[in-house]
Amino acid sequence: MHASYLHTHWAGYPHLAARFAEAVHAFAHAAAWADARTAAAQPQGMS
């Protein structure tokens, strides 16, 4: 979801839409990787 005060029409800037989608994907991947590392570092039985 994209919410902004500024009006952005992705059809006028398709390269920006692609870059935004790539950035969201990269962030989500990095966050999932960090969560997995944190979970692996915890002792058994602790969540």
Contact map, one row per residue, 1 for C-alpha under 8 A:
11100000000000000000000000000000000000000000000
11110000000000000000000000000000000000000000000
11111000000000000000000000000000000000000000000
01111111000000000000000000000000000000000000000
00111110000000000000000000000000000000000000000
00011111000000000000000000000000000000000000000
00011111100000000000000000000000000000000000000
00010111110000000000000000000000000000000000000
00000011111110000000000000000000000000000000000
00000001111111011000000000000000000000000000000
00000000111111000000000000000000000000000000000
00000000111111000000000000000000000000000000000
00000000111111111000000000000000000000000000000
00000000011111111100000000000000000000000000000
00000000000011111110000000000000000000000000000
00000000010011111111000000000000000000000000000
00000000010011111111100000000000000000000000000
00000000000001111111110000000000000000000000000
00000000000000111111111000000000000000000000000
00000000000000011111111100000000000000000000000
00000000000000001111111110000000000000000000000
00000000000000000111111111000000000000000000000
00000000000000000011111111100000000000000000000
00000000000000000001111111110000000000000000000
00000000000000000000111111111000000000000000000
00000000000000000000011111111100000000000000000
00000000000000000000001111111110000000000000000
00000000000000000000000111111111000000000000000
00000000000000000000000011111111100000000000000
00000000000000000000000001111111110000000000000
00000000000000000000000000111111111000000000000
00000000000000000000000000011111111100000000000
00000000000000000000000000001111111110000000000
00000000000000000000000000000111111111000000000
00000000000000000000000000000011111111100000000
00000000000000000000000000000001111111110000000
00000000000000000000000000000000111111111000000
00000000000000000000000000000000011111111100000
00000000000000000000000000000000001111111100001
00000000000000000000000000000000000111111110000
00000000000000000000000000000000000011111110000
00000000000000000000000000000000000001111111011
00000000000000000000000000000000000000011111110
00000000000000000000000000000000000000000111110
00000000000000000000000000000000000000000011111
00000000000000000000000000000000000000000111111
00000000000000000000000000000000000000100100111
